[in-house]
Amino acid sequence: MRKVRDYDAELRALGDKARALKAKRIEQLGQLVTATGADALDTETLTGVLLDAIGSKDAGAKEAWRAKGAAFFRQRGRKGGGTAAIDGPGAATEPGGDAAGGSSGTSNG
């Protein structure tokens, strides 16, 4: 006889996992803001900068931002702080294969 699956328990477990991943992502973004010093900006300024970056169609500017971000993480890695505190253990395996979060000129834009 086949074992009966508890779909409700499976859905609850998936929901819990999704909430945990979302909370981890939010925490990592907060750490990134702090690590870059962007926490010194007021909320409206930081929001405006991010909205401009998302809305930008300039591929050259996006590539320059990506390179600058990758250099930031490389520099932090050399200082012994590493990127693990921000990116977590699987940072280098994300799309794009770099510690800058794998952003490319086509993401979010």
Backbone as JSON Lines, residues from 0, in Angstrom:
{"i":0,"aa":"M","n":[0.83,-1.18,0.0],"ca":[0.0,0.0,0.0],"c":[0.89,1.25,0.0]}
{"i":1,"aa":"R","n":[0.52,2.23,-0.8],"ca":[1.28,3.47,-0.89],"c":[1.03,4.38,0.3]}
{"i":2,"aa":"K","n":[2.09,5.07,0.67],"ca":[2.0,6.03,1.77],"c":[1.27,7.28,1.28]}
{"i":3,"aa":"V","n":[0.38,7.79,2.08],"ca":[-0.38,8.98,1.73],"c":[0.5,10.22,1.97]}
{"i":4,"aa":"R","n":[0.56,11.1,0.99],"ca":[1.35,12.32,1.11],"c":[0.54,13.39,1.82]}
{"i":5,"aa":"D","n":[1.21,14.12,2.69],"ca":[0.59,15.23,3.39],"c":[0.93,16.52,2.64]}
{"i":6,"aa":"Y","n":[0.07,16.86,1.69],"ca":[0.33,18.03,0.85],"c":[0.34,19.32,1.65]}
{"i":7,"aa":"D","n":[-0.52,19.41,2.65],"ca":[-0.55,20.62,3.47],"c":[0.79,20.83,4.19]}
{"i":8,"aa":"A","n":[1.35,19.76,4.73],"ca":[2.64,19.87,5.43],"c":[3.74,20.25,4.44]}
{"i":9,"aa":"E","n":[3.7,19.68,3.25],"ca":[4.71,20.01,2.24],"c":[4.6,21.46,1.83]}
{"i":10,"aa":"L","n":[3.38,21.96,1.66],"ca":[3.18,23.37,1.3],"c":[3.65,24.29,2.42]}
{"i":11,"aa":"R","n":[3.36,23.92,3.68],"ca":[3.83,24.72,4.81],"c":[5.36,24.75,4.84]}
{"i":12,"aa":"A","n":[5.99,23.61,4.61],"ca":[7.44,23.55,4.62],"c":[8.04,24.41,3.5]}
{"i":13,"aa":"L","n":[7.43,24.35,2.31],"ca":[7.9,25.19,1.21],"c":[7.71,26.67,1.51]}
{"i":14,"aa":"G","n":[6.58,27.01,2.12],"ca":[6.32,28.4,2.5],"c":[7.32,28.9,3.52]}
{"i":15,"aa":"D","n":[7.63,28.03,4.5],"ca":[8.62,28.4,5.52],"c":[9.99,28.61,4.89]}
{"i":16,"aa":"K","n":[10.35,27.74,3.96],"ca":[11.64,27.87,3.3],"c":[11.69,29.15,2.47]}
{"i":17,"aa":"A","n":[10.61,29.47,1.78],"ca":[10.56,30.7,0.98],"c":[10.69,31.93,1.87]}
{"i":18,"aa":"R","n":[10.01,31.93,3.02],"ca":[10.12,33.05,3.95],"c":[11.54,33.19,4.49]}
{"i":19,"aa":"A","n":[12.17,32.06,4.8],"ca":[13.54,32.1,5.32],"c":[14.51,32.65,4.26]}
{"i":20,"aa":"L","n":[14.33,32.24,3.01],"ca":[15.19,32.74,1.93],"c":[14.98,34.24,1.72]}
{"i":21,"aa":"K","n":[13.73,34.69,1.79],"ca":[13.44,36.11,1.62],"c":[14.07,36.92,2.76]}
{"i":22,"aa":"A","n":[13.96,36.42,3.98],"ca":[14.55,37.11,5.13],"c":[16.07,37.18,5.0]}
{"i":23,"aa":"K","n":[16.68,36.09,4.53],"ca":[18.14,36.08,4.34],"c":[18.55,37.09,3.29]}
{"i":24,"aa":"R","n":[17.79,37.16,2.2],"ca":[18.08,38.12,1.12],"c":[18.0,39.55,1.63]}
{"i":25,"aa":"I","n":[16.97,39.84,2.41],"ca":[16.8,41.18,2.96],"c":[17.95,41.53,3.9]}
{"i":26,"aa":"E","n":[18.37,40.56,4.71],"ca":[19.49,40.78,5.61],"c":[20.77,41.05,4.82]}
{"i":27,"aa":"Q","n":[20.99,40.29,3.76],"ca":[22.19,40.48,2.94],"c":[22.19,41.85,2.26]}
{"i":28,"aa":"L","n":[21.03,42.31,1.81],"ca":[20.96,43.63,1.19],"c":[21.26,44.72,2.21]}
{"i":29,"aa":"G","n":[20.78,44.55,3.44],"ca":[21.11,45.5,4.5],"c":[22.59,45.52,4.79]}
{"i":30,"aa":"Q","n":[23.22,44.34,4.81],"ca":[24.66,44.26,5.03],"c":[25.43,44.94,3.89]}
{"i":31,"aa":"L","n":[24.93,44.78,2.67],"ca":[25.57,45.41,1.53],"c":[25.51,46.93,1.63]}
{"i":32,"aa":"V","n":[24.35,47.45,2.01],"ca":[24.2,48.9,2.16],"c":[25.18,49.41,3.22]}
{"i":33,"aa":"T","n":[25.29,48.7,4.32],"ca":[26.19,49.1,5.39],"c":[27.65,48.98,4.96]}
{"i":34,"aa":"A","n":[28.01,47.89,4.31],"ca":[29.4,47.66,3.9],"c":[29.89,48.7,2.92]}
{"i":35,"aa":"T","n":[29.02,49.19,2.06],"ca":[29.43,50.19,1.07],"c":[29.41,51.61,1.62]}
{"i":36,"aa":"G","n":[28.86,51.77,2.8],"ca":[28.75,53.11,3.39],"c":[27.51,53.86,2.94]}
{"i":37,"aa":"A","n":[26.65,53.19,2.18],"ca":[25.44,53.84,1.68],"c":[24.43,54.1,2.78]}
{"i":38,"aa":"D","n":[24.65,53.54,3.97],"ca":[23.75,53.81,5.08],"c":[23.89,55.24,5.59]}
{"i":39,"aa":"A","n":[24.93,55.94,5.14],"ca":[25.11,57.35,5.5],"c":[24.15,58.25,4.7]}
{"i":40,"aa":"L","n":[23.64,57.73,3.59],"ca":[22.69,58.51,2.78],"c":[21.3,58.44,3.42]}
{"i":41,"aa":"D","n":[20.53,59.51,3.21],"ca":[19.15,59.44,3.7],"c":[18.37,58.48,2.79]}
{"i":42,"aa":"T","n":[17.27,57.99,3.29],"ca":[16.49,56.97,2.59],"c":[16.03,57.42,1.22]}
{"i":43,"aa":"E","n":[15.6,58.68,1.11],"ca":[15.11,59.18,-0.17],"c":[16.21,59.23,-1.22]}
{"i":44,"aa":"T","n":[17.42,59.65,-0.82],"ca":[18.54,59.72,-1.76],"c":[18.94,58.33,-2.23]}
{"i":45,"aa":"L","n":[19.06,57.4,-1.29],"ca":[19.43,56.03,-1.65],"c":[18.37,55.42,-2.57]}
{"i":46,"aa":"T","n":[17.12,55.65,-2.28],"ca":[16.04,55.14,-3.13],"c":[16.12,55.74,-4.53]}
{"i":47,"aa":"G","n":[16.37,57.04,-4.63],"ca":[16.49,57.69,-5.92],"c":[17.64,57.15,-6.74]}
{"i":48,"aa":"V","n":[18.78,56.92,-6.09],"ca":[19.95,56.37,-6.79],"c":[19.62,54.99,-7.34]}
{"i":49,"aa":"L","n":[19.02,54.15,-6.51],"ca":[18.68,52.79,-6.94],"c":[17.65,52.8,-8.07]}
{"i":50,"aa":"L","n":[16.66,53.66,-7.98],"ca":[15.66,53.75,-9.05],"c":[16.28,54.21,-10.36]}
{"i":51,"aa":"D","n":[17.21,55.16,-10.29],"ca":[17.91,55.6,-11.5],"c":[18.73,54.46,-12.1]}
{"i":52,"aa":"A","n":[19.38,53.68,-11.25],"ca":[20.18,52.55,-11.73],"c":[19.3,51.51,-12.41]}
{"i":53,"aa":"I","n":[18.16,51.23,-11.81],"ca":[17.24,50.24,-12.39],"c":[16.69,50.74,-13.72]}
{"i":54,"aa":"G","n":[16.36,52.02,-13.79],"ca":[15.75,52.58,-14.99],"c":[16.74,52.92,-16.09]}
{"i":55,"aa":"S","n":[18.02,52.85,-15.81],"ca":[19.02,53.23,-16.79],"c":[19.04,52.26,-17.97]}
{"i":56,"aa":"K","n":[19.09,52.81,-19.16],"ca":[19.19,52.0,-20.38],"c":[20.61,51.98,-20.93]}
{"i":57,"aa":"D","n":[21.51,52.72,-20.26],"ca":[22.89,52.85,-20.72],"c":[23.69,51.61,-20.32]}
{"i":58,"aa":"A","n":[23.93,50.72,-21.28],"ca":[24.65,49.48,-21.02],"c":[26.08,49.75,-20.56]}
{"i":59,"aa":"G","n":[26.7,50.78,-21.09],"ca":[28.07,51.13,-20.69],"c":[28.13,51.52,-19.22]}
{"i":60,"aa":"A","n":[27.17,52.31,-18.78],"ca":[27.13,52.73,-17.37],"c":[26.9,51.52,-16.47]}
{"i":61,"aa":"K","n":[25.99,50.63,-16.89],"ca":[25.71,49.44,-16.09],"c":[26.95,48.55,-15.99]}
{"i":62,"aa":"E","n":[27.68,48.42,-17.07],"ca":[28.9,47.61,-17.05],"c":[29.95,48.25,-16.15]}
{"i":63,"aa":"A","n":[30.04,49.57,-16.18],"ca":[30.99,50.28,-15.31],"c":[30.61,50.07,-13.84]}
{"i":64,"aa":"W","n":[29.32,50.13,-13.53],"ca":[28.86,49.9,-12.15],"c":[29.16,48.47,-11.72]}
{"i":65,"aa":"R","n":[28.96,47.51,-12.63],"ca":[29.22,46.11,-12.32],"c":[30.7,45.9,-12.02]}
{"i":66,"aa":"A","n":[31.55,46.5,-12.86],"ca":[33.0,46.37,-12.67],"c":[33.43,47.01,-11.35]}
{"i":67,"aa":"K","n":[32.88,48.15,-11.04],"ca":[33.21,48.83,-9.8],"c":[32.76,48.0,-8.6]}
{"i":68,"aa":"G","n":[31.58,47.38,-8.7],"ca":[31.09,46.51,-7.63],"c":[31.96,45.29,-7.46]}
{"i":69,"aa":"A","n":[32.36,44.67,-8.57],"ca":[33.23,43.49,-8.51],"c":[34.57,43.85,-7.88]}
{"i":70,"aa":"A","n":[35.11,45.03,-8.22],"ca":[36.37,45.48,-7.63],"c":[36.21,45.7,-6.13]}
{"i":71,"aa":"F","n":[35.08,46.22,-5.72],"ca":[34.8,46.43,-4.3],"c":[34.87,45.11,-3.54]}
{"i":72,"aa":"F","n":[34.24,44.07,-4.08],"ca":[34.25,42.78,-3.41],"c":[35.63,42.13,-3.43]}
{"i":73,"aa":"R","n":[36.36,42.3,-4.53],"ca":[37.72,41.77,-4.57],"c":[38.59,42.45,-3.52]}
{"i":74,"aa":"Q","n":[38.45,43.76,-3.39],"ca":[39.23,44.53,-2.42],"c":[38.89,44.08,-1.01]}
{"i":75,"aa":"R","n":[37.63,43.86,-0.72],"ca":[37.22,43.39,0.61],"c":[37.79,42.01,0.89]}
{"i":76,"aa":"G","n":[37.87,41.18,-0.13],"ca":[38.41,39.84,0.03],"c":[39.88,39.86,0.41]}
{"i":77,"aa":"R","n":[40.63,40.78,-0.17],"ca":[42.06,40.9,0.13],"c":[42.31,41.41,1.53]}
{"i":78,"aa":"K","n":[41.4,42.22,2.05],"ca":[41.58,42.78,3.38],"c":[41.28,41.76,4.47]}
{"i":79,"aa":"G","n":[40.84,40.55,4.08],"ca":[40.58,39.52,5.06],"c":[39.13,39.48,5.5]}
{"i":80,"aa":"G","n":[38.35,40.5,5.13],"ca":[36.94,40.51,5.51],"c":[36.14,39.54,4.69]}
{"i":81,"aa":"G","n":[36.58,39.27,3.48],"ca":[35.87,38.35,2.6],"c":[34.51,38.89,2.22]}
{"i":82,"aa":"T","n":[33.84,38.17,1.34],"ca":[32.5,38.56,0.95],"c":[31.46,37.63,1.54]}
{"i":83,"aa":"A","n":[31.89,36.65,2.3],"ca":[30.96,35.66,2.84],"c":[29.92,36.31,3.74]}
{"i":84,"aa":"A","n":[30.28,37.38,4.44],"ca":[29.32,38.01,5.33],"c":[28.18,38.65,4.55]}
{"i":85,"aa":"I","n":[28.43,39.03,3.32],"ca":[27.39,39.65,2.51],"c":[26.77,38.65,1.55]}
{"i":86,"aa":"D","n":[27.6,37.92,0.84],"ca":[27.12,37.07,-0.23],"c":[26.71,35.68,0.2]}
{"i":87,"aa":"G","n":[27.25,35.18,1.29],"ca":[26.96,33.82,1.7],"c":[27.88,32.85,1.0]}
{"i":88,"aa":"P","n":[27.75,31.56,1.32],"ca":[28.71,30.59,0.83],"c":[28.65,30.31,-0.66]}
{"i":89,"aa":"G","n":[27.54,30.55,-1.34],"ca":[27.44,30.21,-2.75],"c":[27.57,31.38,-3.68]}
{"i":90,"aa":"A","n":[28.24,32.44,-3.25],"ca":[28.29,33.67,-4.02],"c":[28.88,33.48,-5.41]}
{"i":91,"aa":"A","n":[29.96,32.73,-5.54],"ca":[30.63,32.6,-6.82],"c":[29.87,31.71,-7.79]}
{"i":92,"aa":"T","n":[28.85,30.99,-7.32],"ca":[28.12,30.1,-8.2],"c":[26.84,30.72,-8.74]}
{"i":93,"aa":"E","n":[26.57,31.96,-8.38],"ca":[25.38,32.63,-8.88],"c":[25.58,33.0,-10.34]}
{"i":94,"aa":"P","n":[24.48,33.29,-11.06],"ca":[24.61,33.65,-12.46],"c":[25.58,34.8,-12.64]}
{"i":95,"aa":"G","n":[26.43,34.69,-13.6],"ca":[27.43,35.71,-13.85],"c":[28.77,35.31,-13.3]}
{"i":96,"aa":"G","n":[28.77,34.47,-12.27],"ca":[29.99,33.9,-11.73],"c":[30.92,34.87,-11.05]}
{"i":97,"aa":"D","n":[30.44,36.05,-10.62],"ca":[31.32,36.93,-9.9],"c":[30.71,37.3,-8.56]}
{"i":98,"aa":"A","n":[31.5,37.88,-7.7],"ca":[31.05,38.19,-6.36],"c":[30.14,39.4,-6.32]}
{"i":99,"aa":"A","n":[29.94,40.06,-7.43],"ca":[29.08,41.24,-7.47],"c":[27.63,40.86,-7.59]}
{"i":100,"aa":"G","n":[27.29,39.63,-7.38],"ca":[25.9,39.23,-7.4],"c":[25.46,38.78,-8.76]}
{"i":101,"aa":"G","n":[26.34,38.68,-9.7],"ca":[25.99,38.18,-11.02],"c":[25.15,39.11,-11.85]}
{"i":102,"aa":"S","n":[25.16,40.4,-11.51],"ca":[24.33,41.32,-12.28],"c":[24.95,41.51,-13.66]}
{"i":103,"aa":"S","n":[24.11,41.67,-14.62],"ca":[24.58,41.93,-15.97],"c":[23.79,43.09,-16.53]}
{"i":104,"aa":"G","n":[24.11,43.49,-17.71],"ca":[23.41,44.61,-18.33],"c":[21.95,44.31,-18.63]}
{"i":105,"aa":"T","n":[21.53,43.06,-18.55],"ca":[20.16,42.73,-18.87],"c":[19.29,42.52,-17.65]}
{"i":106,"aa":"S","n":[19.86,42.45,-16.43],"ca":[19.03,42.21,-15.27],"c":[18.31,43.47,-14.88]}
{"i":107,"aa":"N","n":[17.1,43.32,-14.43],"ca":[16.29,44.4,-13.86],"c":[16.22,45.62,-14.75]}
{"i":108,"aa":"G","n":[16.33,45.47,-16.01],"ca":[16.31,46.68,-16.79],"c":[15.77,46.41,-18.1]}
